[in-house]
Amino acid sequence: MSARWPFRQLDHPNMPKLAVTIAEAVEMTGIGRTSLYKLFAEKKLTPRKNGKRTLILVEDLERVVKSLPEAA
C-alpha cells in the first residue's frame, strides 16, 4: 500500500472523495457559489481549510441538499 493512501485519487479512482472544493461543490449540487457562501454565513454549511484551499465535506453537502424543500 502506498504511503500516500488515501490521499491520491488517481491511485484509487473508485474511492469517493471525502471533501470537495467550492468549484466542485457548485458542479456537484447545482447550488451557486454565492449561495454556498450564504450557507457558510448562516452556519448551515461548514467550510474547512487546507492551506489556502477551502473544502466542504461531501456528507455536509448531501445533508444540505436533502434539507431543501421539495418542488411543488
N, C-alpha and C positions, 0 to 999 in steps of 0.2 A: 504494500500500500504506500502511496506517495506521501511524503511529508507535508505536501500542500493540501491534502484532502481535509475537509470537504470544500475547500475554498475555490477550487478551479472548476468552473462549469464545463470547460472543454474536456477535462478528464472524465467527467461523469455527465454526459449530455442528458441522461434520463432523470437526473436528480433535480427536483424542483427547487427554485430559488426560495430562500427564506425571507429575503428583503429585496426591494427594487428601488431604483432611483425615481425622482419626480417624473422624469420623461417616460419611464417605463410604466409608472402608476397611471399616468394620463392615458397611455396607449391601452393598458390592460382594462381600465374601468370605464373609459369614456368621460370621466369627470375631468373638467378643465383644471389647468394649473392654478388659476386664481381661486377656484372653488376648493382645491386641496389646501391652499394656504388659509382660507377661511375656516376649514375644518381644523387646522392646526390651532388657530386663534381661539376657536370655540372649545378646544380640548377634546374634540371628538376623534382626533387622529393625532398620534404622537410621532413627530419626526425624530429620527436617530441620526447622529453624526458619526462619520468615519473620516477623520481629517476634514477636508473641505466638502466631501460628498454628503448629501442629505439622502437618507434611506428611509423607507417605510416598510414595516413588516407586512408581508402578504396577508397574514391572518387578520391584521388590523384593517386592511383594505376590504377583505371579504366581509368582515363584521359591519363596516360602514355601508357597503353596498346592500347587504341583506337588510339593514335597518331602514333603507329608503322606503317611502310609501309606494304601494302598488299603483300602477297606472289605472285610471278609470276606464 
